[in-house]
Every structure is written in C-alpha cells, then in structure tokens.
Amino acid sequence: MPDTTTKQFVCRSDRGLVRAINEDSVGVDRELGLVVLADGMGGYQAGEIASALAVSTITGRYRQQPDLEPATAVVAANQAILAAIAADAGLQGMGTTLVIGRFDDDHLHYAHVGDSRLYRWRDGELRQLTNDHSMIQQLLDEGRFPSRPAAIRAGVKANLLTRGVGLNADLRVDSASVRVRAGDRFLFCSDGLSNMLSHRTIARVVGEYMDRLEAACDRLLRLALERGGYDNVSLALVGVGQASVEGEAARGGNAV
C-alpha cells in the first residue's frame, strides 16, 4: 500500500531585492506535521511582529493540543495580535495573512486568511486549494474582469486584501481538508512567490524537482528573485511518501 505517513518538509524565506526587512514568517514542526506561513503588513517592523506572533501562537497552541482545528488556531493568532495592539498603540494597523496546514497520516487539514496560498501538485497537475481574500480576486469571482492581468491594467491593486489576521475581532476563516496520496507535493507560499511566478512555472519546477524538494525550493526562490524580487518571498514544500532528510531547515528571514 502506498505510504502516506512519511513526509518531507522544506522551507525558505527571503527578504527579496527591494524591501528593507522581511515581514514574512514561516514555521514548520515535522513531529506535528504542521506548516504555518504568514505575510505581515502594517509598515516598518510592525508587519514582522504580526507574522512572527501569528506563527509562534499557532505553533504553541498545536504543541499543547495537536488535534486542534486549523481555523481555531487562526482565531487564536488573531486574538494574540489584537491583544498586542491593545498593549502597544505603536503597533496599531499591523496584521498578517496566514495559511496553515496540519498533516496526519492520510489527510491535510488547512485554513487561510488573505492571499498567501496553498497548492497541491499531483500527477503532473498543480491545483490552487485556497482562494485569495483580495479585492482583485473578489472582482474576478464576480465576473467584473476576464482575467487578473485585465484587472491590473484597469488599476485594481493586486495587494489590496479583503481579509487579514489582526485587523478586527470578527474574523472569517476559510478551512477544508483533503486526502493525501503518496507522490503529492503541497506548496505553501506568500504572494512574493505567486506574484512573481506563473501557475505554469510553479508546476513545471515542482514536477522537475519532485524528488528533490530542497532543489525545488531553491529554484522557485531563485526564479522569484530573478524576476524582480519586489516583495519578501517565502515558501514551504511538503512531499508525501518521502522521508525528511536530516539537517533540512528553514533558511533566511523569520523562518523558524
């Protein structure tokens, strides 16, 4: 029977070529089968604080309660950020996107807020599992524009979010579960990657390096930087049916 219990986790986070600091944070806990990726916002340093707080809060909650629902963990992160803002007025306006995934033997349970994404690569095809909480995606869903490039040409800002963690107490979180299969590859990423690389390019790289996840992450990061690196770039790649290699660790930025 195909093995879905062994999984390999690799992640990267980079400041990019334009931003002064890295406001992304990535957390991976292999024992828990947990991936958390956050893209902070709110100005110099505040976004970095929000994303790091979200990752540490969620990781801490899962260490106390491994069967926690992902949406509940995201709500806990939202409460932690709001509490930090209440304690320090200088943090007003900070927030973060979040995409979180928890793997058990044969399922991935995930939740997200904002425009950080989760993709699944299976049998040569890449599918986006999350739907961006952004103004441009909302207008596309409503049929107002035929494509993302058309909306951008019309002046719609690609980074305008309709939801974010830490912005208000009434947070809507999207969540779902999918069954995993041996050979699946799951990519978590910030928009610093997805805005730089096309769906086709991401699929090609993951397929080309499907058995070398370290090389796949390095290649995706390098391509995002070569194509401008206008934003922080963070990603985590999980291979199902592939054992982790000793020494693999998050590299750069606020990866933990």
C-alpha positions, 0 to 999 in steps of 0.5 A: 500500500502506498505510504502516506505517513512519511513526509518531507518538509522544506522551507525558505524565506527571503527578504527579496531585492527591494524591501528593507526587512522581511515581514514574512514568517514561516514555521514548520514542526515535522513531529506535528506535521504542521506548516504555518506561513504568514505575510505581515503588513502594517509598515516598518517592523510592525508587519514582522511582529504580526507574522512572527506572533501569528506563527509562534501562537499557532505553533504553541497552541498545536504543541499543547493540543495537536488535534486542534482545528486549523481555523481555531488556531487562526482565531487564536493568532488573531486574538494574540495580535489584537491583544498586542495592539491593545498593549502597544498603540505603536503597533496599531494597523499591523496584521498578517495573512496566514495559511496553515496546514496540519498533516496526519497520516492520510489527510491535510487539514488547512485554513487561510486568511488573505492571499498567501496560498496553498497548492497541491501538485499531483500527477503532473497537475498543480491545483490552487486549494485556497482562494485569495481574500483580495479585492482583485480576486473578489472582482474576478469571482464576480465576473467584473474582469476576464482575467487578473492581468485585465484587472491590473491594467484597469488599476485594481491593486493586486495587494489590496486584501479583503481579509487579514489576521489582526485587523478586527475581532470578527474574523472569517476563516476559510478551512477544508481538508483533503486526502493525501496520496503518496507522490503529492507535493503541497506548496505553501507560499506568500504572494512574493512567490505567486506574484512573481511566478506563473501557475505554469512555472510553479508546476513545471519546477515542482514536477522537475524537482519532485524528488528533490524538494530542497532543489525545488525550493531553491529554484522557485526562490531563485526564479522569484528573485530573478524576476524582480524580487519586489516583495519578501518571498517565502515558501514551504514544500511538503512531499508525501511518501518521502522521508525528511532528510536530516539537517533540512531547515528553514533558511533566511528571514523569520523562518523558524 
